[in-house]
Amino acid sequence: MRSSFAGVQSRVERLCAQSLVERELRAQVLDLFRSAIDFSYYAWLLTDPETWVGTAPLAHIPHLSALTRLIRLKYQASVNRWTALPANRWVRWSSTGNRLSVRDAEWQDLLEGFGVTDLVSVSLRDRYGSWAFLDLWRADPAAPDFTVEEIRLLDSVAGTLTRGLRRAQARSFTRPVRWELPPGPAVLVLDEQLQPVQQTASVDVQLRRLLPTAPDLRPVPAAAYNVAAQLLAAERGVDDRPPMARAQIADGAWIRVRASRLVGTDVGAGQIAVTFEAMTAQEQVELYGRASGLSLRERQLVAELVRGADTGTVAHRLTISELTVQDHLKSIFAKTGAMNRYDLITRASGAHR
């Protein structure tokens, strides 16, 4: 028996109010959606709040062998690209006939090859950044298209999901780190079709912590595929955001995944190098502030505290009064749950790890 739409809405709100890790939150929300709405496949990726590039996928697709082509065309097509969708509003996939560009036609051909009859997409973002995008695919010729009522249900919980995922990201900063990056550079080289060509020794370790994998299986470099696909999209003028995303690995540390072109006249020139690096302290503080829902001025204040500034120094550098500093701190403590300055600094900087 299908769940009522009202029941799904209230249960999503309850899930988002819990202290679930983001992957478990996504998995349980998908189960709730499935209890009320038919869909065959899905792709739910977290996104870097600043670059909007995808990472940490939770997906079920028709054929794993088509993964790199699917990601590459998803980034290059303009049809339902999450960066062009309105915030927290679901949009149906629809053909525009002869007006489709070549890249959009390739994307449509791929979907039709999978037997996809209808698709809805959402970009989950707020004023602090982009947190995720989600596609639901229907691949049942006997099933009707997504209905207006179904899309209204999805719309009704989109804002709640955005807040829930952002807050789950903020909570992740309080988890202790039990693992450090392996020594030596971690570089994965891909070709134009996003197929792995070669890699350094530490890449396998990085990939297994980004997307936990059984020891007897080869890890899927999904984060690398996404940043490389963004590089190709930028080169083709589809989207000019940088090909970089920050992601948290399974053991609590945060890393930066970035794609760039190999250049020169040697063999391999023109291929794509994807690097895995530790986040800088400045990046960590900024990302923590966004995930915690801090304003720009509040994020600036936290950054000054992490640098070791006292109240007077913060007031001078931000050209505000010391009383205003104290008011901002009260707001920051309320938003983050930090008990005092020391607690706030250790959360934002990772010093407690």
N, C-alpha and C positions, 0 to 999 in steps of 0.2 A: 504494500500500500504506500502511495506517495505521501510524503509529509506535506502539511499545509504550508503555504508561503509565509503566513504570519508566524508559525512555529519555527521555521528556518531562520527568519529574521531575528527573533528573540534569542535563539540558540547561538547564532553568530555573535551577537552582542555579548552573551555570557562568556563565550570562548575568548573573545578579545579582551575581556576584563580579567582573565586569568593570567598567571605568570608562565605561560607556555613559551618554549623556545620557538623561533619563527618557523622551523621546518615542521614541527608538530602542529602548530597553529594552522599552517597551510594544509596539511594532510587532513586534519579534522574538518576544516571548512569545505574542502573538496567532497568529503563524505556527506556533509550536510547538503551541499548543492546537488549531489547525485541522488539524494533521497527525494528531491522535489523536481529535478530537471533531468531529462535524458541528454547525455553527451557521451561520445565515444572516446575522444582523446583530449588531452589538455597539455598546456605548457605554461608553467607559472615560475617566473624568474624574479628574484630580487634584483634591484638595480642600484648602482652607485648613485646616491642622492644628487651629486653634482654633475656627473657625466651622463647619467641615465643609461649607462651600458649595463647589460644583463650579467648576472652571475648567480651561483647557487640555484641551479634549476631543479624543479620538481616537475617531472613530465612523464607522460605516457604518449608515445607517438607510434604510428603504424609500423615503421620499419627503422630499426636502429642504424642500418646500413646507409640510410638517407639522411642521417643527422647533420652532417656537415653541409650538405646541399640545402637542407631546410633552414639552418641557421644563416647561411650566406644569403639566401634569397629573402629571408625574413628581414634582414637588415637592409637589403638593397631595394626592396619594394616599398612603394609609398602607400599601398592599400593596407589600411588598418595598422600602420606603423605607430607604435605606442607614443612616439615623440610628437605625433601630430594629432593625437586624440584629445578631446576635452578631458580634464581631470575628473576621475571618479564617475564617468558616464560610459556605459557599455554601448558599443557600436557594432552593428552587424556587418559581416563581409558581404559585399555585393559587387557583381561584375558591372563594369561600365562599357562593355562591348568594345567597339573599335577604338575607343578613346584610351584603352589601356596602353601604357608604355611597354616596351619590350621586357623590361625587368618585371613589371607588374604581371604581364602575361605569363612569364616563367613561373612566378609565384602561384598564379591561378592554375596553371597546368599541373604544378606539383600537388596542390590541394585536390584537384579533380582526379589525379592519378591515385591518390590515397582513398578516393571515394567520398571525399568530404562534400556534403550537400549544403552545409551551413556552418557559419563560424561567427562567434561574438568575441570581442576584445575589450579590455579595459586597461587604462593607465592609472595606477594607484599612486597619487602624489598629492602633496599639499604645499604650503608656502615655505616649508623647510627643505623640500627636495622631492625627487622621484624615488619611490621605495620598491615598486614592483610593477610588472605587467603580466597579464593573464589572458590566454586564449582558450576558449572552449570550442571543440570541434564536434559537429554532429555528422556521422558517416553512416546513416541508415536511410536508404532510398524510400523506405516505407514510412519513415517518421516525417512529420511536418517540420517546417522551419521553426526556429526559435520564435515564440509568440511574444506579443506585446506584454502580456502579463509576466512571462518569464524574465524578460528584460527589465521590467519594472522591479521585480524582486531583486535581481542582481544589482540594479541601481540603488535600491534601498539600503544595501549593506556595504556599498563600495567605500563610502567615507569611513565607516566603522572599521573596515579592513585596513585602510590606509593608516589610521591611528594605531590599530593593533600591531601592525607590522613595524611601524616606526618605534613604538614603545618596546617591542621585543628586541629590536636592534639596540636600543638604549640599555636595556637590562643586560645584554650580552657583555657590556663593558665591565660589569661587576664580577663576571666569572673569572676565576684564577686561571692563568696560563700555565699549562703543564708541559709545554714543548717549545723549543727554540728553533729558529730556522737552521737548516743544515749548512755546514760550511761550503764555500764556493758558490759561484754564480749558478742560478737556475734558469736555463734558457731552453725553450722549445722552438724549433724551426718548422714552419708550415709552408706548403706550397699555395698556389693561387686558389686551389679548390679546398683549402684548409686541411689537407691531409698531412699528418706528421712526417717530417723528413729525417730529422735527427734531434737529439737532445743531450743536455749535460746530465751527469749522473744523479744529481739531486732533484731533478724534475719529478721522477716517479714518487718520491717521498712527499713532495708538495701536493701533487695531484690527489694522492690518497687521503690527504688531510682536508683538502678542499671538498672532495666528494667521496666519503668513505666507501671503500671497495674491498670485496673479499680478496684474500691473499692470492688465490689462484686465478683471479681475473685481472685483466689490464685496465687501469683506471681510465675513465673517459675525460679528456681535457676540455670539459665544457666551458670553463672560464676562459681558456685560451681561445677557443673557437669564437666566443662572443667578442672579445676585444679585437681579434683579427678581422671578424666580420664588420665591426665598426670602422676599422681602418679602410677596408675596401669600400664601404659606404661613403666615407668621407672623401676618398679619392674620386669617386664617381659623382660627387656633388649631391648626394642624397641627404646627408646630415653632417654638420661640421663639428660635432662634439668630439672631444679627444678620445682615442681608442685606449681607454684605461678604466679599470674598475677596482675598488677596494672590496675585499671579502674577508670574512672571518673563517678560519680553518677549524677543524673539529676540536682541536685542543685549546681553543680560546684566543690564539694570537690573530692579529690582523695583518694581511699582506696586500700589496699592490700588484695587480697584473696589468701589463702594458704591452702593446703591439707596436712595432716599428718595422720599416723596410730595411732589408739588407741591400747595400749599394756597393758598386765597384765593378770590376771586370772579372773577378774570380768566379769559379763555379758556385752557383747558389745565389748570385746577385739577383735581386728582385724578389726573393722569397721573404717571408714574414717571420721576424724574430719576436717571440713572446717571452717577456722576462717576469720572474716572480721575485718580489723584493719586500722587505719589511716596510711598513708605513713609517713615515717620519712622525716625530712627536707633535709637530704642528698639525699634520693631517689628522692625527688621532683626536686631538682636542677639538678640532673643527667638526669632525664627524660625530663625536660624542654630543657636542652642542646641538647639532641639527637633529639628531635622533631624540634628544631630550626635549625638543621643542623650544629651545632658547632663541631669543631674538638676536639680531646681529650684534647689538651693543652688549647683551649678556654673554655672547660667545667671545667677544673681545675682552670682556672683563675676566672671564675664566682663563683665557690665554695669558693674560698678565699675571694672574695668580700662579699659574703653572710655572711662569718664568721666575717666580720668587718675589714679585712686587707686593708691598704692603698696601694698606688702605690709602695712605697719602700719595704713594707713588702711582697707584692705579688712578686716583682722582686727577693727578697732574697729567698723566699720559692721555687720559680720555677726556680731559678738559671738562670734568664734572666735579661736583662737590663731594666731600667725604660722606655726607648724609645720603646723597644719591647712590653712592657706592653701596652703602648699607641696605638701601631699599632694593637695589638690583640683586644683592645677595639673598635677601629674603625671598624674592621671586624665584631665583635660581634654586635655592634649597627646596622650595615647594614643588618645582617642576621635576627635579632630579631625585628627590628623596634623600639627598646628602644631609648628614647631621650637622656638619660643620665645615670649615674651610679645608681642613686636612682631608676629611672624607671626600670632599668635592675634588680636590687636586689629585688624590690617588685614583679616583674613578676616571677622571678625564685623561690623565696621563698614563695610566696603567702602572703607576709606581708600586701599587700593592702586590704586583704579580711577581 
